[in-house]
Every structure is written in C-alpha cells, then in structure tokens.
Amino acid sequence: MIINVWKKQELGLVMELPTEVLSTIETTIEILDENYGTERTAEDLGGYVAVVDEGGIKELKQHQLKGIIPEYIDEIEGAEYISALFL
C-alpha cells in the first residue's frame, strides 16, 4: 500500500493511523505548504508524504527510491512508525 498525501485535506485518507503519526504528517505538510505552496503537484518541486506499509516499501525501493538512501530516519514517538526523508 502506498498513499500519497499532498494537502491537509487528504489526511482523511489515513485517519486510521495513530494520532502521533497524523500529527507528524500534518506538520510535514505545513512545512511543504509554507516552502513550496499549497498548489504543488507531482511535476512540481516540493513534495508530499508517502504513507507505506511493508509491501509499499518494497515497491518504492524497486522504482522511485532505487539506489537512493534517506537523508534521515526518525522514530515517531508514541507510535511504532518511522519518518524518513528522501531528496
């Protein structure tokens, strides 16, 4: 599973996630909005949050993230999830 979240309005796509994870996603979206605008698309510079499960990670590693290492990986406190930044 891979769910891309570009805007705060799309948080409804991942409402089943723990509150701590939703908060982390919302904070990241706010930073992206502030720096790259609220109307960014896949073709624009900017970014989005990809929420993935183990199958999604395998798919990303075979395609979009092939040969790319994360800039950082951080545990989301209070949840068994991580946050990783790829540039």
Jmol script that loads the backbone (N, CA, C; Angstrom):
load data "model"
ATOM      1  N   MET A   1       0.840  -1.173   0.000  1.00  0.00           N
ATOM      2  CA  MET A   1       0.000   0.000   0.000  1.00  0.00           C
ATOM      3  C   MET A   1       0.891   1.243   0.000  1.00  0.00           C
ATOM      4  N   ILE A   2       0.547   2.178  -0.844  1.00  0.00           N
ATOM      5  CA  ILE A   2       1.196   3.481  -0.864  1.00  0.00           C
ATOM      6  C   ILE A   2       0.096   4.524  -0.955  1.00  0.00           C
ATOM      7  N   ILE A   3       0.036   5.435   0.012  1.00  0.00           N
ATOM      8  CA  ILE A   3      -0.926   6.537  -0.009  1.00  0.00           C
ATOM      9  C   ILE A   3      -0.128   7.834   0.009  1.00  0.00           C
ATOM     10  N   ASN A   4      -0.270   8.646  -1.033  1.00  0.00           N
ATOM     11  CA  ASN A   4       0.415   9.936  -1.108  1.00  0.00           C
ATOM     12  C   ASN A   4      -0.498  11.024  -0.567  1.00  0.00           C
ATOM     13  N   VAL A   5       0.028  11.821   0.353  1.00  0.00           N
ATOM     14  CA  VAL A   5      -0.720  12.920   0.961  1.00  0.00           C
ATOM     15  C   VAL A   5      -0.028  14.224   0.582  1.00  0.00           C
ATOM     16  N   TRP A   6      -0.707  15.027  -0.232  1.00  0.00           N
ATOM     17  CA  TRP A   6      -0.156  16.293  -0.706  1.00  0.00           C
ATOM     18  C   TRP A   6      -0.657  17.478   0.114  1.00  0.00           C
ATOM     19  N   LYS A   7      -1.912  17.387   0.585  1.00  0.00           N
ATOM     20  CA  LYS A   7      -2.556  18.515   1.262  1.00  0.00           C
ATOM     21  C   LYS A   7      -3.211  18.050   2.557  1.00  0.00           C
ATOM     22  N   LYS A   8      -3.438  19.007   3.464  1.00  0.00           N
ATOM     23  CA  LYS A   8      -4.071  18.674   4.741  1.00  0.00           C
ATOM     24  C   LYS A   8      -5.439  18.036   4.534  1.00  0.00           C
ATOM     25  N   GLN A   9      -6.159  18.452   3.508  1.00  0.00           N
ATOM     26  CA  GLN A   9      -7.493  17.917   3.247  1.00  0.00           C
ATOM     27  C   GLN A   9      -7.440  16.406   2.979  1.00  0.00           C
ATOM     28  N   GLU A  10      -6.299  15.904   2.565  1.00  0.00           N
ATOM     29  CA  GLU A  10      -6.150  14.484   2.246  1.00  0.00           C
ATOM     30  C   GLU A  10      -5.828  13.624   3.464  1.00  0.00           C
ATOM     31  N   LEU A  11      -5.713  14.233   4.638  1.00  0.00           N
ATOM     32  CA  LEU A  11      -5.433  13.458   5.851  1.00  0.00           C
ATOM     33  C   LEU A  11      -6.532  12.431   6.119  1.00  0.00           C
ATOM     34  N   GLY A  12      -7.717  12.658   5.589  1.00  0.00           N
ATOM     35  CA  GLY A  12      -8.806  11.699   5.739  1.00  0.00           C
ATOM     36  C   GLY A  12      -8.469  10.340   5.149  1.00  0.00           C
ATOM     37  N   LEU A  13      -7.514  10.306   4.218  1.00  0.00           N
ATOM     38  CA  LEU A  13      -7.101   9.047   3.599  1.00  0.00           C
ATOM     39  C   LEU A  13      -6.363   8.132   4.575  1.00  0.00           C
ATOM     40  N   VAL A  14      -5.844   8.723   5.657  1.00  0.00           N
ATOM     41  CA  VAL A  14      -5.023   7.954   6.601  1.00  0.00           C
ATOM     42  C   VAL A  14      -5.491   8.120   8.047  1.00  0.00           C
ATOM     43  N   MET A  15      -6.759   8.386   8.238  1.00  0.00           N
ATOM     44  CA  MET A  15      -7.289   8.653   9.584  1.00  0.00           C
ATOM     45  C   MET A  15      -7.154   7.468  10.533  1.00  0.00           C
ATOM     46  N   GLU A  16      -6.935   6.256  10.014  1.00  0.00           N
ATOM     47  CA  GLU A  16      -6.819   5.083  10.885  1.00  0.00           C
ATOM     48  C   GLU A  16      -5.451   5.010  11.574  1.00  0.00           C
ATOM     49  N   LEU A  17      -4.530   5.884  11.184  1.00  0.00           N
ATOM     50  CA  LEU A  17      -3.194   5.888  11.791  1.00  0.00           C
ATOM     51  C   LEU A  17      -3.245   6.494  13.191  1.00  0.00           C
ATOM     52  N   PRO A  18      -2.280   6.157  14.037  1.00  0.00           N
ATOM     53  CA  PRO A  18      -2.227   6.743  15.383  1.00  0.00           C
ATOM     54  C   PRO A  18      -2.115   8.268  15.331  1.00  0.00           C
ATOM     55  N   THR A  19      -2.625   8.910  16.370  1.00  0.00           N
ATOM     56  CA  THR A  19      -2.627  10.372  16.462  1.00  0.00           C
ATOM     57  C   THR A  19      -1.228  10.955  16.275  1.00  0.00           C
ATOM     58  N   GLU A  20      -0.222  10.299  16.842  1.00  0.00           N
ATOM     59  CA  GLU A  20       1.149  10.799  16.744  1.00  0.00           C
ATOM     60  C   GLU A  20       1.623  10.812  15.289  1.00  0.00           C
ATOM     61  N   VAL A  21       1.226   9.814  14.534  1.00  0.00           N
ATOM     62  CA  VAL A  21       1.619   9.740  13.124  1.00  0.00           C
ATOM     63  C   VAL A  21       0.889  10.809  12.326  1.00  0.00           C
ATOM     64  N   LEU A  22      -0.407  10.974  12.574  1.00  0.00           N
ATOM     65  CA  LEU A  22      -1.173  12.012  11.882  1.00  0.00           C
ATOM     66  C   LEU A  22      -0.601  13.396  12.166  1.00  0.00           C
ATOM     67  N   SER A  23      -0.199  13.630  13.395  1.00  0.00           N
ATOM     68  CA  SER A  23       0.393  14.917  13.769  1.00  0.00           C
ATOM     69  C   SER A  23       1.701  15.157  13.017  1.00  0.00           C
ATOM     70  N   THR A  24       2.524  14.125  12.905  1.00  0.00           N
ATOM     71  CA  THR A  24       3.786  14.233  12.170  1.00  0.00           C
ATOM     72  C   THR A  24       3.528  14.525  10.697  1.00  0.00           C
ATOM     73  N   ILE A  25       2.546  13.852  10.108  1.00  0.00           N
ATOM     74  CA  ILE A  25       2.207  14.087   8.702  1.00  0.00           C
ATOM     75  C   ILE A  25       1.714  15.521   8.520  1.00  0.00           C
ATOM     76  N   GLU A  26       0.830  15.971   9.409  1.00  0.00           N
ATOM     77  CA  GLU A  26       0.288  17.326   9.299  1.00  0.00           C
ATOM     78  C   GLU A  26       1.393  18.377   9.407  1.00  0.00           C
ATOM     79  N   THR A  27       2.319  18.195  10.331  1.00  0.00           N
ATOM     80  CA  THR A  27       3.439  19.131  10.481  1.00  0.00           C
ATOM     81  C   THR A  27       4.284  19.168   9.212  1.00  0.00           C
ATOM     82  N   THR A  28       4.552  18.010   8.641  1.00  0.00           N
ATOM     83  CA  THR A  28       5.344  17.947   7.407  1.00  0.00           C
ATOM     84  C   THR A  28       4.623  18.637   6.260  1.00  0.00           C
ATOM     85  N   ILE A  29       3.317  18.412   6.125  1.00  0.00           N
ATOM     86  CA  ILE A  29       2.532  19.058   5.073  1.00  0.00           C
ATOM     87  C   ILE A  29       2.562  20.579   5.251  1.00  0.00           C
ATOM     88  N   GLU A  30       2.466  21.063   6.482  1.00  0.00           N
ATOM     89  CA  GLU A  30       2.535  22.504   6.749  1.00  0.00           C
ATOM     90  C   GLU A  30       3.876  23.077   6.293  1.00  0.00           C
ATOM     91  N   ILE A  31       4.959  22.362   6.564  1.00  0.00           N
ATOM     92  CA  ILE A  31       6.288  22.816   6.138  1.00  0.00           C
ATOM     93  C   ILE A  31       6.374  22.855   4.615  1.00  0.00           C
ATOM     94  N   LEU A  32       5.864  21.820   3.957  1.00  0.00           N
ATOM     95  CA  LEU A  32       5.875  21.788   2.488  1.00  0.00           C
ATOM     96  C   LEU A  32       5.019  22.906   1.911  1.00  0.00           C
ATOM     97  N   ASP A  33       3.831  23.142   2.492  1.00  0.00           N
ATOM     98  CA  ASP A  33       2.954  24.222   2.033  1.00  0.00           C
ATOM     99  C   ASP A  33       3.653  25.568   2.143  1.00  0.00           C
ATOM    100  N   GLU A  34       4.298  25.785   3.266  1.00  0.00           N
ATOM    101  CA  GLU A  34       4.974  27.050   3.535  1.00  0.00           C
ATOM    102  C   GLU A  34       6.117  27.303   2.549  1.00  0.00           C
ATOM    103  N   ASN A  35       6.846  26.245   2.220  1.00  0.00           N
ATOM    104  CA  ASN A  35       8.025  26.399   1.388  1.00  0.00           C
ATOM    105  C   ASN A  35       7.783  26.242  -0.109  1.00  0.00           C
ATOM    106  N   TYR A  36       6.783  25.452  -0.479  1.00  0.00           N
ATOM    107  CA  TYR A  36       6.573  25.147  -1.895  1.00  0.00           C
ATOM    108  C   TYR A  36       5.177  25.490  -2.401  1.00  0.00           C
ATOM    109  N   GLY A  37       4.307  25.968  -1.521  1.00  0.00           N
ATOM    110  CA  GLY A  37       2.962  26.364  -1.926  1.00  0.00           C
ATOM    111  C   GLY A  37       1.955  25.235  -1.762  1.00  0.00           C
ATOM    112  N   THR A  38       0.704  25.621  -1.682  1.00  0.00           N
ATOM    113  CA  THR A  38      -0.365  24.655  -1.446  1.00  0.00           C
ATOM    114  C   THR A  38      -0.892  24.024  -2.727  1.00  0.00           C
ATOM    115  N   GLU A  39      -0.469  24.520  -3.869  1.00  0.00           N
ATOM    116  CA  GLU A  39      -0.976  24.005  -5.140  1.00  0.00           C
ATOM    117  C   GLU A  39       0.045  23.154  -5.886  1.00  0.00           C
ATOM    118  N   ARG A  40       1.032  22.631  -5.184  1.00  0.00           N
ATOM    119  CA  ARG A  40       2.061  21.831  -5.843  1.00  0.00           C
ATOM    120  C   ARG A  40       1.484  20.514  -6.359  1.00  0.00           C
ATOM    121  N   THR A  41       2.111  19.992  -7.393  1.00  0.00           N
ATOM    122  CA  THR A  41       1.682  18.719  -7.988  1.00  0.00           C
ATOM    123  C   THR A  41       2.889  17.792  -8.076  1.00  0.00           C
ATOM    124  N   ALA A  42       2.680  16.598  -8.588  1.00  0.00           N
ATOM    125  CA  ALA A  42       3.764  15.625  -8.725  1.00  0.00           C
ATOM    126  C   ALA A  42       4.861  16.137  -9.646  1.00  0.00           C
ATOM    127  N   GLU A  43       4.525  16.996 -10.576  1.00  0.00           N
ATOM    128  CA  GLU A  43       5.510  17.514 -11.521  1.00  0.00           C
ATOM    129  C   GLU A  43       6.304  18.694 -10.956  1.00  0.00           C
ATOM    130  N   ASP A  44       5.807  19.300  -9.880  1.00  0.00           N
ATOM    131  CA  ASP A  44       6.463  20.463  -9.282  1.00  0.00           C
ATOM    132  C   ASP A  44       7.588  20.043  -8.349  1.00  0.00           C
ATOM    133  N   LEU A  45       8.464  20.990  -8.076  1.00  0.00           N
ATOM    134  CA  LEU A  45       9.370  20.804  -6.957  1.00  0.00           C
ATOM    135  C   LEU A  45       8.537  20.948  -5.704  1.00  0.00           C
ATOM    136  N   GLY A  46       8.935  20.384  -4.650  1.00  0.00           N
ATOM    137  CA  GLY A  46       8.140  20.434  -3.429  1.00  0.00           C
ATOM    138  C   GLY A  46       8.124  19.070  -2.819  1.00  0.00           C
ATOM    139  N   GLY A  47       6.957  18.564  -2.554  1.00  0.00           N
ATOM    140  CA  GLY A  47       6.933  17.233  -2.010  1.00  0.00           C
ATOM    141  C   GLY A  47       5.597  16.820  -1.474  1.00  0.00           C
ATOM    142  N   TYR A  48       5.593  15.646  -0.894  1.00  0.00           N
ATOM    143  CA  TYR A  48       4.395  15.052  -0.324  1.00  0.00           C
ATOM    144  C   TYR A  48       4.829  14.016   0.695  1.00  0.00           C
ATOM    145  N   VAL A  49       3.874  13.506   1.437  1.00  0.00           N
ATOM    146  CA  VAL A  49       4.127  12.446   2.397  1.00  0.00           C
ATOM    147  C   VAL A  49       3.594  11.152   1.799  1.00  0.00           C
ATOM    148  N   ALA A  50       4.432  10.135   1.754  1.00  0.00           N
ATOM    149  CA  ALA A  50       4.001   8.815   1.304  1.00  0.00           C
ATOM    150  C   ALA A  50       3.859   7.928   2.530  1.00  0.00           C
ATOM    151  N   VAL A  51       2.652   7.442   2.750  1.00  0.00           N
ATOM    152  CA  VAL A  51       2.386   6.511   3.844  1.00  0.00           C
ATOM    153  C   VAL A  51       2.425   5.121   3.225  1.00  0.00           C
ATOM    154  N   VAL A  52       3.351   4.288   3.701  1.00  0.00           N
ATOM    155  CA  VAL A  52       3.539   2.973   3.076  1.00  0.00           C
ATOM    156  C   VAL A  52       3.599   1.869   4.126  1.00  0.00           C
ATOM    157  N   ASP A  53       3.180   0.689   3.695  1.00  0.00           N
ATOM    158  CA  ASP A  53       3.349  -0.499   4.516  1.00  0.00           C
ATOM    159  C   ASP A  53       4.554  -1.262   3.972  1.00  0.00           C
ATOM    160  N   GLU A  54       4.800  -2.462   4.468  1.00  0.00           N
ATOM    161  CA  GLU A  54       5.981  -3.223   4.029  1.00  0.00           C
ATOM    162  C   GLU A  54       5.974  -3.489   2.529  1.00  0.00           C
ATOM    163  N   GLY A  55       4.812  -3.838   1.967  1.00  0.00           N
ATOM    164  CA  GLY A  55       4.716  -4.058   0.521  1.00  0.00           C
ATOM    165  C   GLY A  55       5.018  -2.788  -0.260  1.00  0.00           C
ATOM    166  N   GLY A  56       4.552  -1.654   0.259  1.00  0.00           N
ATOM    167  CA  GLY A  56       4.816  -0.369  -0.382  1.00  0.00           C
ATOM    168  C   GLY A  56       6.287  -0.006  -0.359  1.00  0.00           C
ATOM    169  N   ILE A  57       6.956  -0.332   0.738  1.00  0.00           N
ATOM    170  CA  ILE A  57       8.393  -0.063   0.844  1.00  0.00           C
ATOM    171  C   ILE A  57       9.145  -0.849  -0.229  1.00  0.00           C
ATOM    172  N   LYS A  58       8.789  -2.123  -0.401  1.00  0.00           N
ATOM    173  CA  LYS A  58       9.441  -2.947  -1.421  1.00  0.00           C
ATOM    174  C   LYS A  58       9.236  -2.358  -2.809  1.00  0.00           C
ATOM    175  N   GLU A  59       8.006  -1.911  -3.092  1.00  0.00           N
ATOM    176  CA  GLU A  59       7.706  -1.311  -4.396  1.00  0.00           C
ATOM    177  C   GLU A  59       8.506  -0.029  -4.620  1.00  0.00           C
ATOM    178  N   LEU A  60       8.546   0.835  -3.601  1.00  0.00           N
ATOM    179  CA  LEU A  60       9.298   2.091  -3.728  1.00  0.00           C
ATOM    180  C   LEU A  60      10.784   1.826  -3.954  1.00  0.00           C
ATOM    181  N   LYS A  61      11.340   0.845  -3.245  1.00  0.00           N
ATOM    182  CA  LYS A  61      12.762   0.529  -3.399  1.00  0.00           C
ATOM    183  C   LYS A  61      13.083   0.017  -4.802  1.00  0.00           C
ATOM    184  N   GLN A  62      12.111  -0.618  -5.451  1.00  0.00           N
ATOM    185  CA  GLN A  62      12.330  -1.136  -6.799  1.00  0.00           C
ATOM    186  C   GLN A  62      12.191  -0.045  -7.867  1.00  0.00           C
ATOM    187  N   HIS A  63      11.517   1.050  -7.532  1.00  0.00           N
ATOM    188  CA  HIS A  63      11.239   2.085  -8.535  1.00  0.00           C
ATOM    189  C   HIS A  63      11.756   3.456  -8.097  1.00  0.00           C
ATOM    190  N   GLN A  64      10.923   4.259  -7.461  1.00  0.00           N
ATOM    191  CA  GLN A  64      11.261   5.646  -7.131  1.00  0.00           C
ATOM    192  C   GLN A  64      12.502   5.793  -6.257  1.00  0.00           C
ATOM    193  N   LEU A  65      12.713   4.877  -5.338  1.00  0.00           N
ATOM    194  CA  LEU A  65      13.825   5.010  -4.391  1.00  0.00           C
ATOM    195  C   LEU A  65      15.000   4.088  -4.701  1.00  0.00           C
ATOM    196  N   LYS A  66      15.008   3.518  -5.889  1.00  0.00           N
ATOM    197  CA  LYS A  66      16.072   2.583  -6.259  1.00  0.00           C
ATOM    198  C   LYS A  66      17.436   3.285  -6.178  1.00  0.00           C
ATOM    199  N   GLY A  67      18.290   2.775  -5.318  1.00  0.00           N
ATOM    200  CA  GLY A  67      19.635   3.316  -5.180  1.00  0.00           C
ATOM    201  C   GLY A  67      19.727   4.594  -4.367  1.00  0.00           C
ATOM    202  N   ILE A  68      18.623   5.057  -3.795  1.00  0.00           N
ATOM    203  CA  ILE A  68      18.622   6.299  -3.017  1.00  0.00           C
ATOM    204  C   ILE A  68      18.577   5.942  -1.535  1.00  0.00           C
ATOM    205  N   ILE A  69      19.397   6.642  -0.764  1.00  0.00           N
ATOM    206  CA  ILE A  69      19.361   6.426   0.679  1.00  0.00           C
ATOM    207  C   ILE A  69      18.682   7.639   1.329  1.00  0.00           C
ATOM    208  N   PRO A  70      18.001   7.430   2.453  1.00  0.00           N
ATOM    209  CA  PRO A  70      17.313   8.548   3.104  1.00  0.00           C
ATOM    210  C   PRO A  70      18.299   9.541   3.699  1.00  0.00           C
ATOM    211  N   GLU A  71      17.888  10.810   3.705  1.00  0.00           N
ATOM    212  CA  GLU A  71      18.676  11.854   4.363  1.00  0.00           C
ATOM    213  C   GLU A  71      18.655  11.630   5.874  1.00  0.00           C
ATOM    214  N   TYR A  72      17.501  11.241   6.367  1.00  0.00           N
ATOM    215  CA  TYR A  72      17.405  10.867   7.776  1.00  0.00           C
ATOM    216  C   TYR A  72      16.223   9.940   7.986  1.00  0.00           C
ATOM    217  N   ILE A  73      16.272   9.191   9.077  1.00  0.00           N
ATOM    218  CA  ILE A  73      15.168   8.346   9.526  1.00  0.00           C
ATOM    219  C   ILE A  73      14.962   8.660  10.994  1.00  0.00           C
ATOM    220  N   ASP A  74      13.706   8.895  11.361  1.00  0.00           N
ATOM    221  CA  ASP A  74      13.387   9.262  12.728  1.00  0.00           C
ATOM    222  C   ASP A  74      12.210   8.420  13.212  1.00  0.00           C
ATOM    223  N   GLU A  75      12.273   7.932  14.442  1.00  0.00           N
ATOM    224  CA  GLU A  75      11.144   7.221  15.026  1.00  0.00           C
ATOM    225  C   GLU A  75      10.088   8.239  15.434  1.00  0.00           C
ATOM    226  N   ILE A  76       8.831   7.904  15.221  1.00  0.00           N
ATOM    227  CA  ILE A  76       7.736   8.770  15.661  1.00  0.00           C
ATOM    228  C   ILE A  76       7.401   8.353  17.086  1.00  0.00           C
ATOM    229  N   GLU A  77       7.656   9.270  18.012  1.00  0.00           N
ATOM    230  CA  GLU A  77       7.488   8.970  19.425  1.00  0.00           C
ATOM    231  C   GLU A  77       6.036   8.633  19.742  1.00  0.00           C
ATOM    232  N   GLY A  78       5.823   7.561  20.483  1.00  0.00           N
ATOM    233  CA  GLY A  78       4.495   7.158  20.891  1.00  0.00           C
ATOM    234  C   GLY A  78       3.803   6.243  19.896  1.00  0.00           C
ATOM    235  N   ALA A  79       4.491   5.881  18.815  1.00  0.00           N
ATOM    236  CA  ALA A  79       3.901   5.003  17.804  1.00  0.00           C
ATOM    237  C   ALA A  79       4.999   4.114  17.233  1.00  0.00           C
ATOM    238  N   GLU A  80       4.620   2.994  16.708  1.00  0.00           N
ATOM    239  CA  GLU A  80       5.605   2.086  16.110  1.00  0.00           C
ATOM    240  C   GLU A  80       5.737   2.377  14.617  1.00  0.00           C
ATOM    241  N   TYR A  81       6.081   3.628  14.311  1.00  0.00           N
ATOM    242  CA  TYR A  81       6.242   4.107  12.944  1.00  0.00           C
ATOM    243  C   TYR A  81       7.522   4.906  12.854  1.00  0.00           C
ATOM    244  N   ILE A  82       8.004   5.074  11.635  1.00  0.00           N
ATOM    245  CA  ILE A  82       9.168   5.933  11.411  1.00  0.00           C
ATOM    246  C   ILE A  82       8.807   7.013  10.404  1.00  0.00           C
ATOM    247  N   SER A  83       9.629   8.036  10.366  1.00  0.00           N
ATOM    248  CA  SER A  83       9.554   9.084   9.367  1.00  0.00           C
ATOM    249  C   SER A  83      10.900   9.110   8.667  1.00  0.00           C
ATOM    250  N   ALA A  84      10.898   9.097   7.338  1.00  0.00           N
ATOM    251  CA  ALA A  84      12.158   9.129   6.586  1.00  0.00           C
ATOM    252  C   ALA A  84      12.076  10.215   5.522  1.00  0.00           C
ATOM    253  N   LEU A  85      13.176  10.929   5.328  1.00  0.00           N
ATOM    254  CA  LEU A  85      13.245  11.994   4.324  1.00  0.00           C
ATOM    255  C   LEU A  85      14.105  11.531   3.162  1.00  0.00           C
ATOM    256  N   PHE A  86      13.535  11.576   1.962  1.00  0.00           N
ATOM    257  CA  PHE A  86      14.273  11.291   0.732  1.00  0.00           C
ATOM    258  C   PHE A  86      14.270  12.527  -0.137  1.00  0.00           C
ATOM    259  N   LEU A  87      15.426  12.870  -0.687  1.00  0.00           N
ATOM    260  CA  LEU A  87      15.525  14.028  -1.582  1.00  0.00           C
ATOM    261  C   LEU A  87      15.814  13.577  -2.993  1.00  0.00           C
TER     262      LEU A  87
END
end "model"
wireframe off; spacefill off
backbone 0.3
color backbone group
